[in-house]
Amino acid sequence: MDFEQVLTTLLALLEQGQIRYGVVGGFALGILGVPRATQDFDLLVDREDLSRVHSILKRLGYARHALTENVSHYQPDAAWGSINILHAFRKYSVAMLRRVNTVPVLNGSRQIKVLQPEDLVGLKVQVMTNDPLRASKERADIESLAAAYGSRLDWDRIQEFYELFDLKDEAIMLRRQYAQ
């Protein structure tokens, strides 16, 4: 995937369209200083903006290959790479979008909206709960974020995410290990 091309083209169109989004997934981890290999680009997008995002992606040569209440998956005609869109419509995901941070990328030539580390943890807790086959990978990402941000994290918010999925004890252990 040509991430620079996606950043300079897609994100500019999202900004022009005043789309409420935040970058998530492996690319977001890299932006936050926790590099991880990734082959796609993941966004959290306000559900009310999904039709406009769909139009933008169609103009760029993408075709939607899957659509559910919670996610859309797009594949390109060109070598841009796939894009996964998480639909923000529940109170937790909408709140995540309100908290996005704007971060410089590409040597400061672009700005990108990325979810806060705590909110990325929340999404990863959801993924590892919904897909046990991905649990070890998601836990590794969570621990990497916890190690990088430690006491700067809002551990109460992280605890709340874990409790949503009945994983209170796991959150307590994570906090003990990394919150110092």
C-alpha positions as CSV (number, residue, x, y, z in Angstrom):
1,M,0.0,0.0,0.0
2,D,1.3,3.4,-0.9
3,F,0.5,5.1,2.4
4,E,1.9,8.5,1.3
5,Q,-0.5,8.5,-1.7
6,V,-3.4,7.6,0.6
7,L,-2.5,10.3,3.1
8,T,-2.0,13.0,0.5
9,T,-5.1,12.2,-1.5
10,L,-7.8,10.4,0.6
11,L,-7.2,12.4,3.8
12,A,-7.3,15.7,1.9
13,L,-10.7,14.7,0.4
14,L,-12.0,13.7,3.8
15,E,-10.9,17.1,5.3
16,Q,-12.5,19.0,2.4
17,G,-15.7,17.1,2.9
18,Q,-15.6,17.8,6.7
19,I,-15.8,14.0,7.4
20,R,-15.6,13.1,11.0
21,Y,-12.9,10.4,11.1
22,G,-10.0,9.1,13.1
23,V,-7.2,6.7,11.9
24,V,-7.2,3.4,13.8
25,G,-5.4,0.1,13.4
26,G,-1.8,-0.6,12.6
27,F,-1.2,2.7,10.9
28,A,-2.5,4.6,14.0
29,L,-0.1,2.6,16.2
30,G,2.8,3.7,14.0
31,I,1.7,7.3,14.2
32,L,1.6,7.1,18.0
33,G,5.2,5.7,18.1
34,V,4.4,2.0,18.3
35,P,5.3,0.8,14.8
36,R,3.6,-2.4,13.5
37,A,3.5,-3.8,10.0
38,T,0.2,-3.3,8.3
39,Q,-1.2,-3.9,4.8
40,D,-4.3,-1.8,5.0
41,F,-5.7,1.5,6.2
42,D,-8.3,1.6,8.9
43,L,-10.6,4.5,9.8
44,L,-13.3,5.1,12.3
45,V,-16.0,7.3,10.6
46,D,-19.1,8.9,11.9
47,R,-22.1,6.9,10.5
48,E,-23.7,10.1,9.3
49,D,-20.7,10.7,7.0
50,L,-20.5,7.2,5.5
51,S,-22.4,7.9,2.3
52,R,-20.0,10.8,1.5
53,V,-17.0,8.6,2.3
54,H,-18.4,6.0,0.0
55,S,-18.7,8.6,-2.8
56,I,-15.1,9.8,-2.2
57,L,-13.8,6.2,-2.3
58,K,-15.7,5.4,-5.5
59,R,-14.2,8.5,-7.2
60,L,-10.7,7.1,-6.2
61,G,-11.4,3.8,-7.8
62,Y,-12.4,1.8,-4.7
63,A,-15.2,-0.8,-4.7
64,R,-17.1,-1.7,-1.5
65,H,-16.7,-5.5,-1.0
66,A,-18.5,-5.7,2.3
67,L,-21.0,-3.7,4.3
68,T,-22.5,-4.5,7.7
69,E,-24.0,-2.3,10.4
70,N,-20.5,-2.0,11.9
71,V,-17.9,-2.0,9.1
72,S,-17.3,-1.4,5.4
73,H,-14.5,-2.9,3.5
74,Y,-13.1,-1.4,0.3
75,Q,-10.7,-2.7,-2.3
76,P,-9.0,-0.6,-4.9
77,D,-8.6,-0.9,-8.6
78,A,-5.1,0.4,-8.3
79,A,-2.2,-0.4,-6.0
80,W,-3.5,1.7,-3.1
81,G,-4.4,-1.1,-0.8
82,S,-7.6,-1.9,1.1
83,I,-9.4,0.4,3.4
84,N,-11.5,-0.7,6.3
85,I,-14.0,1.6,7.8
86,L,-15.5,1.2,11.3
87,H,-18.9,2.9,11.7
88,A,-19.1,5.2,14.7
89,F,-22.7,5.3,16.0
90,R,-22.7,4.0,19.5
91,K,-21.9,6.3,22.4
92,Y,-18.4,5.0,22.9
93,S,-17.2,5.2,19.3
94,V,-18.8,8.7,18.8
95,A,-17.0,9.9,21.9
96,M,-13.7,8.5,20.5
97,L,-14.2,10.7,17.4
98,R,-14.7,13.7,19.6
99,R,-11.4,13.1,21.2
100,V,-9.2,12.6,18.1
101,N,-5.9,14.3,18.1
102,T,-4.4,15.9,15.0
103,V,-0.8,14.8,14.5
104,P,1.7,15.9,11.9
105,V,2.9,13.2,9.4
106,L,5.2,13.0,6.4
107,N,7.8,15.3,8.0
108,G,5.1,17.8,9.0
109,S,3.7,18.2,5.5
110,R,0.3,16.7,6.4
111,Q,-1.9,16.6,9.4
112,I,-3.8,13.4,10.3
113,K,-6.5,12.7,12.8
114,V,-5.8,9.7,15.0
115,L,-7.6,8.2,17.9
116,Q,-6.1,8.6,21.4
117,P,-4.1,5.6,22.7
118,E,-6.8,4.7,25.2
119,D,-9.4,4.6,22.5
120,L,-7.3,2.4,20.3
121,V,-7.0,0.1,23.3
122,G,-10.8,0.1,23.6
123,L,-11.2,-1.0,20.0
124,K,-8.6,-3.7,20.4
125,V,-10.3,-5.0,23.5
126,Q,-13.5,-5.3,21.4
127,V,-11.7,-7.0,18.5
128,M,-10.0,-9.6,20.8
129,T,-13.4,-10.3,22.4
130,N,-15.2,-10.7,19.1
131,D,-12.5,-12.6,17.3
132,P,-10.5,-14.9,19.7
133,L,-8.1,-15.9,16.9
134,R,-6.8,-12.3,16.9
135,A,-6.6,-12.0,20.7
136,S,-2.8,-12.5,21.0
137,K,-2.1,-10.0,18.4
138,E,-4.4,-7.4,19.9
139,R,-3.0,-8.0,23.4
140,A,0.5,-7.4,22.0
141,D,-0.6,-4.1,20.5
142,I,-2.3,-3.1,23.8
143,E,0.8,-3.9,25.7
144,S,3.0,-2.0,23.3
145,L,0.8,1.1,23.7
146,A,0.8,0.6,27.5
147,A,4.5,0.4,27.6
148,A,5.0,3.5,25.4
149,Y,2.5,5.7,27.3
150,G,2.4,4.1,30.8
151,S,1.3,6.6,33.4
152,R,0.2,9.2,30.8
153,L,-2.8,7.0,29.8
154,D,-6.2,7.5,31.2
155,W,-6.4,4.2,33.0
156,D,-9.9,4.7,34.2
157,R,-11.1,4.9,30.6
158,I,-9.2,1.8,29.7
159,Q,-10.7,0.0,32.7
160,E,-14.2,1.0,31.5
161,F,-13.5,-0.5,28.0
162,Y,-12.3,-3.8,29.6
163,E,-15.3,-3.9,31.9
164,L,-17.7,-3.5,28.9
165,F,-16.4,-7.0,27.8
166,D,-16.2,-8.6,31.3
167,L,-12.4,-8.4,31.4
168,K,-12.0,-6.4,34.6
169,D,-9.2,-8.6,36.0
170,E,-7.2,-8.3,32.8
171,A,-7.4,-4.5,32.9
172,I,-6.3,-4.5,36.6
173,M,-3.2,-6.6,35.7
174,L,-2.4,-4.4,32.7
175,R,-2.6,-1.3,34.9
176,R,-0.4,-2.7,37.6
177,Q,2.2,-3.6,35.1
178,Y,2.3,-0.3,33.1
179,A,0.8,2.5,35.0
180,Q,3.8,3.4,37.1
